[in-house]
Amino acid sequence: MRFNFIALIGLSGLIASGQVWAGPGIKHWQTQQGARVYYVNTPSLPMIDVRVIFDAGSARDGQQQGVAALTSALFDTGAGAWNADAIAERFESVGAVFSSSVSEDNAWLSLRTLSDKTMAATAIETFDAVLSKPTFGAADFEREKTRMLAGLKHREESPGAIARIAFQKALYGDHPYAHPEEGFIDTVSAIQVSDIQRFYDNHYIANNAVVVIVGDIAEDPARELAQSLVSHLKTGHKPEDIPQVTLPKQASAQHIAFPSSQTHVLVGLPGKHRKDPDYFPLYVGNHILGGGALVSRLFEEVREKRGLAYSASSQFSPMYREGPFAISLQTRNDQTKQALAVVDETLQTFIDHGPEEAELTAAKNNIIGGFALRTDTNAKLLEYVSMIGFYQQPLDYLDTFPSKVAAVTAADVQKAFKARIRQDLMQTITVGGE
């Protein structure tokens, strides 16, 4: 989900001494149609990034799993009087870049353009048409649907993809998060072009939109731009909230046979959501457990000490509801049981005793020290502001992030992991040879 600063050496020291790290000045307002707008002025480069985000992710698929992804893929195939070639030519003629994508929670359309008025005008006019006047032509639909079905067929040959699909199902059961974004062969095969139009009409509406504008554009023109983009959309009504996530009732383990010398392993359960009160203790704790790459406990225990895998890691993927907490690795088929035992022991030790102070200090310094590098371009800033806007995080999220990391204690981490990561509910998926 998702800034023009240099890296700040010793940033943790600044925080500890009480000095404030100034993040970007995010401004927020609402259009007449009900769309929320988030704006950051960054005049250092003659570029403007625009993103329009909708609550139209795969969690909104219903029984037509894959319809959100297929809708997103069709936007630049035709809009207004222009076909795909004309759209591409108009963007390319002014050096603009268009993209669209979908996740479980949302779907978005993005434009990057030079801020030169003439060039920006052409790019924005084209972007506006793609956003508000997509044609969803029958031939384009059949072509994109065929391409998607080919990708789904190819997915069946990937043990990693098979593991991820089974893992989602094990964690979420019948919840809207349970299926992959791109759907399945049978569900995509049943989708018709009328379903795409219906999904667009129901979800790509002004009242369901978040507009993010970052770049070399003053506030008044940014307000005019946001208003113009959503004025051509229907006002509509927001969809109902995504249902609450229910934890699995008990631990389970599933092995899926696949002709490979390596076994893909996923272990986890629903973890945390974007507004989780334990967000920062879990974030920092996971960095120590398995998110800190070469310095994490899982890497040390699984790879360095025993050589059971090339890598072993853990990750929280926070979403509108509880996204997955997953421990992942690949190991030789005959070492799978041993690797799982090491993972189980390492996790249980961490839950029981929490991090050591030296680990905690190193993790916080690493996170804080690298934070500026993760927010040093307009593209990265667009991702963060999009996340802030869609999930309605505080406008000072980026300003306060380092200090909130710095405030996490070992007791906080242990308490959060003990309460949230229950080994008696862990779901284990293995895909590989016997």
Buried (B, 14 or more C-beta within 10 A) or exposed (E): BBBBBEEBEEBBEBBEEEEEBEBBEBBEBEBEBBBBBBBBBBEEEEBBBBBBBBBBBBBBBEEBBBBBBBBBBBBBBBBBEBBBEBBBEBBEEBEBEBEBBBBBBBBBBBBBBBBBEEBBEBBBEBBBBBBBEBBBBEEBBEBBBEEBBEEBEEBEEBBBBBBBBBBBBBBBEEBBBBBBBBBBBEBBEBBEBEBBBBBBEBBBBBBBBBBBBBBBBEEEBBBEBBBBBBBEBBEBEEBEEBEEBEEBEEBEEBBBEBEEEBBBBBBBBBBBBBEBEBBBBBBBBBBBBBBBEEBBBBBBBBBEEBEBBEBBBBBBBBBBBBBBBBBBBBBBBEBBEBBBEBBBEBBEEBBEEBBEEEBBEBBBBBBBBEBBEEBBBBEBBBBBBBBBBBBEBEBEBBBBBBBBBBBBBBEBBBBBBEEBBBEEBBBBBBBBBE
